[in-house]
Amino acid sequence: MVRIGLMADCKSQLNRRGLLTGLGAAALSPAMTIIAAAQSRPPLMLTAKSGVIALRPGGPETAIWALRSASSETGPRLKRGDRLEVKLANELPVPAILNWLGIDGVPSAEPLLARGSIAAGAIDTFEMPMRHAGTFLCDFRLLGDAQARPSRALALVVEESERIALDRDEVLLIEDWRLRLDGTAIAPGIDPKGTEPVSTINGLTALDIPIRVNERLRLRFINGFQRNVIAIKIDNYDVRVMALDSQPAEPFQARNGALVLAPGGRADVFIDGIAAPGTTSAILVHDGKEARPIARLVTSNQKPVREAPLPPAPPLPSNGLPAQLELKGASRFDLTLGGPQADWVTPAKFSASAPSAFRVKPGRVVVLALTNRADIATVFHLHGHHFRLLDRLDDGWKPFWLDTLAIEPGQTQRIAFLAEYAGRWLLESMATDWAAPCLLRWYSVE
């Protein structure tokens, strides 16, 4: 089974029994990546449309719905400081709404609170400031439970303004599907009995990632699974974790090259090409039941990029989140997840006129006690702000920021954040079960 823990030593691992504690191609070039200054950008054109994906070798393609960017198949790349105009065209036969993971402080983009669903054939336009660099996720799955087709998500990369010492930067979006015998796929919120689970990486069932000796890669892993916590393991490589959920972390080595990510979770890691030319290393995904290879790192026979590996990377530049949170005198609230309760509702029944989960004034530190009453792990996602995961005694926090957290049954986790951005923001909760619904509440900073 999948076990979700605190990662007290800032490491995540796999052992023989499965998952233990944890959190949650560009052309080859020897040149270092140079991050340019922010610049004006044309509008980001997104389309929600029908599509197909090949999920069975030699079999027919499967019909799905997908969020597409006109600029890139793997997702657009922006610069920190950009002010972005977003245009979404809905070509689906059902209403759609964009949901952003990792974007802080943009109340005008908040789904169901500031932005209503977009009717079939309609277009929505709004602006978003790119305050933070990082790896983000965008989808229209908020209304996707029990729909006619499952949907693909889209990665969004906002690059740092500063120079980052690396050679290549790859986005690796890992998603899951449930296939019936006839080859059709079902959406989440539907009983998956009689279906086969299939995983993809960047829309493919397998992917080879080339790497040269002594080349440094930044791999941006995204858990695009609908409900499952997953572990991602890279065989035979030292994996240096640099960022989690779009925010820089104090760099640390992932134990045994493994990461654990909740649904929607993101991890930026650095790896250096240390394998001999011509060798391959598997990238495995463990969904709590079994580990399956989903990609390979293939060491090129080309000459090394440099004579020796680069020295260990320093921390990524800060996005400006506070170095300290004053927990004494914080506003404290209890939230119950899972189990029978009337406060959490499905997106179809959500109303902004319903009572808020809590209200707080701007500039206050908030501590939330999250208790999972369900009999399986439950995932919590905070909109609008990133949070620190507190230690058991509330006397400190883990050296990273998160926006998504999986909580084991019967467990209480405490998180803290600075209520920096005024507005109304969603709270998301869902059990780690394909058939479980997404549930919502909201909170206010005013």
C-alpha positions in Angstrom: 0.0 0.0 0.0 1.0 3.6 -0.3 2.1 5.2 2.9 2.4 9.0 3.2 4.6 10.4 5.9 6.3 13.6 7.0 9.8 13.1 5.4 11.4 14.2 8.6 14.9 13.8 7.2 14.0 15.4 3.9 14.2 12.2 2.0 11.9 9.8 0.3 12.4 6.1 -0.4 11.1 2.8 -1.7 11.7 -0.5 0.0 10.6 -4.1 -0.6 7.2 -3.5 0.9 6.4 -0.4 -1.3 6.4 3.2 -0.6 7.6 4.7 2.7 7.9 8.3 3.9 7.9 11.1 1.5 5.9 14.0 0.2 4.4 14.1 -1.5 13.4 16.9 -25.3 15.3 19.8 -26.0 18.2 19.2 -28.3 21.5 18.2 -26.6 23.7 21.1 -25.9 26.8 21.7 -23.8 25.9 25.3 -23.3 24.7 26.4 -19.9 21.1 27.6 -19.6 20.9 31.4 -19.3 17.7 32.8 -17.9 16.8 36.1 -19.6 15.1 39.0 -18.0 11.3 39.1 -18.0 9.7 40.4 -21.2 6.3 41.1 -22.6 4.5 38.0 -23.9 1.8 37.4 -26.5 -1.4 36.0 -25.1 -1.3 32.4 -23.9 -3.8 30.6 -26.1 -5.4 27.5 -24.5 -8.0 25.3 -26.0 -10.1 22.6 -24.3 -10.8 20.2 -27.1 -11.4 16.5 -28.1 -8.3 14.4 -28.8 -6.9 10.9 -28.9 -4.1 9.1 -27.1 -2.4 5.8 -27.9 -2.6 3.7 -24.7 -2.3 0.2 -26.1 0.6 -0.8 -28.4 -0.9 -1.7 -31.8 -4.4 -1.0 -30.6 -6.8 1.8 -31.6 -6.3 5.3 -30.2 -8.5 6.2 -27.2 -10.7 9.3 -27.3 -10.0 11.8 -24.6 -10.4 15.5 -23.9 -7.3 17.6 -23.6 -6.1 21.1 -22.7 -3.8 22.3 -25.5 -1.4 25.2 -25.8 -0.8 26.8 -29.2 2.9 27.4 -28.2 4.0 23.9 -27.1 2.9 20.3 -26.8 4.6 19.9 -23.4 3.3 23.3 -22.1 4.3 26.9 -22.4 7.4 28.5 -20.9 7.3 31.9 -19.4 9.6 34.2 -17.4 9.2 35.3 -13.8 7.7 38.8 -13.8 5.7 38.3 -17.0 2.1 39.6 -16.9 0.2 37.1 -18.9 -3.0 37.4 -20.8 -4.8 34.0 -20.9 -7.4 33.1 -23.5 -9.3 29.8 -23.1 -11.4 28.6 -26.0 -13.9 25.8 -25.0 -14.4 23.5 -28.0 -15.9 20.7 -25.8 -19.6 19.9 -25.8 -19.7 20.6 -22.0 -18.8 23.6 -19.8 -15.2 23.9 -18.8 -13.2 25.9 -16.2 -9.5 26.2 -15.7 -7.9 25.1 -12.4 -4.3 26.2 -11.6 -2.0 24.4 -9.2 0.8 26.5 -7.7 -0.2 30.0 -8.9 -0.4 32.2 -5.7 -2.2 35.4 -5.3 -4.3 35.8 -8.4 -7.9 36.0 -7.1 -9.2 37.0 -10.5 -8.3 33.5 -11.9 -9.8 31.5 -9.0 -12.3 28.9 -10.4 -15.9 29.0 -9.3 -15.2 32.1 -7.1 -14.0 34.7 -9.6 -14.4 32.8 -12.8 -17.4 30.8 -13.7 -17.6 27.8 -16.1 -17.2 28.5 -19.8 -20.0 27.3 -21.9 -19.4 25.1 -25.0 -18.1 27.3 -27.8 -17.3 30.3 -25.6 -14.0 32.0 -24.9 -12.8 33.4 -21.6 -9.9 36.0 -21.2 -8.1 37.2 -18.0 -4.7 38.3 -16.9 -2.2 36.6 -14.5 1.0 38.0 -13.1 3.8 35.4 -13.0 5.2 36.4 -9.5 7.0 33.1 -8.9 9.3 30.9 -10.9 8.5 27.2 -10.8 6.7 24.2 -12.3 2.9 24.6 -12.4 -0.1 22.6 -13.6 -3.2 23.7 -15.4 -6.3 21.5 -16.2 -10.0 21.6 -16.5 -10.6 18.5 -14.3 -12.4 20.4 -11.6 -15.7 19.7 -13.4 -14.4 16.4 -14.8 -15.9 13.8 -12.4 -18.1 11.3 -14.2 -17.9 13.1 -17.5 -18.0 11.3 -20.9 -14.2 11.3 -21.2 -11.2 11.8 -19.0 -8.9 14.7 -19.7 -5.2 15.5 -20.1 -3.6 18.3 -18.1 -1.0 20.9 -19.2 2.3 21.9 -17.6 3.3 25.5 -17.2 7.0 26.5 -16.6 8.0 29.9 -15.3 11.8 30.3 -15.5 13.9 32.1 -13.0 15.3 35.5 -13.9 18.7 34.4 -12.6 21.3 32.2 -14.3 20.9 28.5 -13.4 23.9 26.2 -13.9 22.4 23.3 -16.0 22.5 22.0 -19.5 18.9 20.9 -20.2 15.5 21.3 -18.7 12.8 18.6 -19.2 9.1 18.5 -18.2 7.8 15.0 -17.4 4.1 15.0 -16.9 3.0 11.5 -15.6 -0.8 10.7 -15.9 -3.0 7.7 -15.4 -6.0 6.2 -17.3 -8.6 3.5 -16.8 -9.3 1.5 -20.0 -12.3 -0.7 -20.6 -11.9 -3.9 -22.7 -13.3 -2.1 -25.7 -10.5 0.5 -25.5 -12.6 3.4 -24.2 -11.4 5.3 -21.1 -13.5 6.4 -18.2 -13.3 9.6 -16.2 -12.7 9.8 -12.5 -15.7 9.6 -10.3 -16.8 6.4 -12.1 -16.4 2.9 -10.7 -13.3 1.5 -12.3 -14.3 -2.1 -12.0 -13.4 -4.1 -15.1 -10.9 -1.5 -16.3 -7.1 -1.7 -16.8 -4.8 1.0 -15.4 -2.4 2.6 -17.9 0.2 5.3 -17.2 1.7 7.8 -19.7 4.6 10.2 -19.6 4.1 13.3 -21.8 1.3 11.5 -23.5 3.4 8.4 -24.3 3.4 4.9 -22.7 7.3 4.9 -22.8 9.9 7.6 -23.3 13.7 7.6 -23.8 15.5 10.6 -22.4 19.0 11.1 -23.8 21.8 12.3 -21.5 25.5 12.8 -22.1 28.3 12.0 -19.7 28.7 14.9 -17.1 25.6 16.7 -18.5 23.3 18.2 -15.9 19.6 17.8 -16.4 16.7 19.5 -14.6 13.8 17.1 -14.6 10.4 18.6 -13.6 8.3 15.7 -12.5 4.5 16.3 -12.2 2.1 13.8 -10.7 -0.9 14.2 -13.1 -2.6 11.1 -11.8 -6.3 11.7 -11.1 -6.3 10.3 -7.5 -3.2 8.3 -6.7 -0.2 9.1 -4.7 2.8 7.8 -6.6 6.5 7.2 -6.1 9.0 8.0 -8.9 12.3 6.2 -8.8 15.3 6.8 -11.0 17.7 3.8 -11.0 21.4 4.3 -10.4 21.3 8.1 -10.2 21.8 10.6 -7.4 18.7 12.7 -7.5 19.0 16.2 -5.9 15.7 17.7 -5.1 15.7 21.4 -5.8 12.0 22.5 -5.6 8.6 21.1 -4.5 5.2 22.3 -5.6 6.6 25.3 -7.6 8.8 26.6 -4.7 12.5 26.3 -4.1 13.5 23.9 -1.3 16.7 23.4 0.7 18.4 21.0 -1.7 18.6 17.4 -0.6 19.3 13.9 -2.0 16.3 11.7 -2.6 17.0 8.5 -0.9 17.5 5.6 -3.4 16.6 8.1 -6.1 12.9 8.0 -5.2 10.3 10.8 -4.9 6.7 10.5 -3.5 4.2 12.9 -4.9 0.5 13.5 -4.1 -1.9 14.0 -7.1 -1.0 17.4 -8.6 2.4 17.4 -6.8 5.5 18.6 -8.5 9.2 18.0 -7.9 12.1 19.7 -9.7 15.3 17.6 -9.5 18.8 17.9 -10.8 20.7 14.8 -12.1 24.2 14.6 -13.5 25.2 12.1 -16.3 27.4 9.6 -14.4 26.6 6.4 -16.3 28.9 4.9 -19.0 28.1 5.6 -22.6 25.4 3.3 -24.0 23.9 2.4 -20.7 20.2 2.9 -19.7 18.6 3.6 -16.4 14.9 3.0 -15.8 12.5 5.6 -14.4 9.8 3.6 -12.4 6.4 4.7 -11.2 4.9 3.0 -8.2 1.1 3.6 -7.7 0.8 1.7 -4.4 0.2 -1.6 -6.0 3.2 -2.2 -8.3 6.2 -0.5 -9.9 6.2 -0.1 -13.7 8.9 1.4 -16.0 7.6 4.5 -17.7 10.8 6.0 -19.1 14.6 5.5 -19.5 17.6 7.7 -19.2 19.8 6.7 -22.1 23.5 7.7 -21.9 24.8 9.0 -25.3 27.9 7.7 -26.9 28.9 11.3 -27.7 31.9 12.7 -25.9 31.3 14.1 -22.4 29.8 17.6 -22.1 32.7 18.4 -19.7 35.6 16.7 -18.1 34.0 16.3 -14.7 30.5 16.7 -13.3 29.5 20.1 -12.1 29.7 20.8 -8.3 26.6 20.3 -6.2 24.0 22.9 -7.1 23.2 25.7 -4.7 19.6 26.4 -3.8 17.4 27.9 -6.5 16.7 31.6 -6.2 14.0 32.4 -3.6 10.5 33.4 -4.8 10.2 35.8 -1.9 8.2 33.6 0.5 8.9 34.5 4.1 11.9 32.9 5.8 10.1 32.7 9.1 6.5 32.2 10.2 5.5 33.5 13.7 3.4 30.7 15.0 2.7 32.3 18.3 -0.5 34.2 18.0 -1.4 32.6 14.7 -5.0 32.2 13.7 -5.8 28.5 14.1 -8.6 26.5 12.5 -9.5 22.8 12.4 -10.6 21.2 9.1 -12.0 17.7 8.9 -11.4 15.7 5.7 -13.2 12.5 4.7 -16.0 10.7 6.4 -19.7 11.8 6.3 -20.0 15.6 6.5 -22.0 18.3 4.9 -19.4 21.1 4.7 -17.5 19.7 1.7 -19.5 19.6 -1.6 -18.8 18.6 -5.2 -18.0 21.3 -7.7 -21.5 20.9 -9.3 -23.0 21.8 -5.9 -20.5 24.4 -4.9 -21.8 27.9 -4.1 -19.7 31.0 -3.2 -22.6 32.0 -1.0 -22.1 29.0 1.3 -20.3 29.8 4.6 -16.6 30.0 4.3 -14.3 27.4 6.1 -12.5 30.3 7.8 -11.8 34.0 7.4 -8.6 35.8 8.2 -7.1 39.3 7.8 -4.2 39.9 5.4 -0.8 39.6 7.0 -1.9 37.0 9.5 -0.2 33.6 9.9 -2.7 30.8 9.7 -2.3 27.3 11.2 -4.7 24.6 9.9 -5.1 21.3 11.6 -6.1 18.8 8.9 -7.7 15.6 10.2 -8.5 12.7 7.9 -11.6 10.8 9.0 -11.7 8.6 5.9 -10.5 5.0 5.9 -8.0 5.7 3.1 -5.5 8.5 2.4 -7.0 11.9 1.5 -5.4 14.6 -0.5 -5.7 18.3 0.5 -4.9 21.2 -1.9 -4.7 24.8 -0.8 -5.4 27.5 -3.4 -3.9 31.0 -3.3 -1.0 30.4 -1.0 1.8 27.9 -0.2 2.2 26.4 3.2 4.9 24.9 5.5 4.3 21.4 6.9 4.7 21.7 10.7 6.6 19.4 12.9 4.6 17.2 15.3 5.2 19.6 18.3 4.5 22.8 16.3 8.0 23.9 17.1 9.3 24.1 13.5 8.6 23.2 9.9 10.0 21.2 7.1 12.5 23.0 4.8 10.2 23.3 1.8 6.9 24.8 0.8 3.9 22.8 -0.5 0.4 23.4 -1.9 -0.7 19.8 -1.8 -0.6 17.2 0.9 -1.7 13.6 1.3 -2.9 12.6 4.8 -3.1 9.0 6.0 -6.4 7.7 7.5 -6.9 8.8 11.1 -3.9 11.2 10.9 -3.8 14.9 11.7 -1.3 17.1 10.0 -0.7 20.8 10.7 0.3 23.3 8.1 1.0 27.1 8.4 1.0 29.9 5.8 1.1 33.6 5.7 -2.2 35.0 4.4 -0.5 37.4 2.1 -3.1 37.7 -0.7 -6.5 39.2 -0.2 -9.3 37.4 -2.0 -11.5 34.3 -1.9 -9.7 31.0 -2.4 -10.7 27.3 -2.9 -9.9 24.4 -0.6 -9.8 21.0 -2.4 -10.1 17.5 -0.8 -10.4 14.1 -2.4 -9.9 10.5 -1.3 -7.2 8.5 -3.1 -9.8 6.3 -4.9 -10.6 6.6 -8.6 -14.3 6.7 -7.9 -14.1 9.3 -5.1 -15.4 12.8 -5.9 -13.5 16.0 -5.7 -14.9 18.1 -2.8 -14.6 21.8 -2.2 -14.8 24.5 0.4 -13.5 28.1 0.4 -11.7 30.5 2.6 -11.3 34.3 2.6 -8.5 36.7 3.2 -10.0 40.1 3.7 
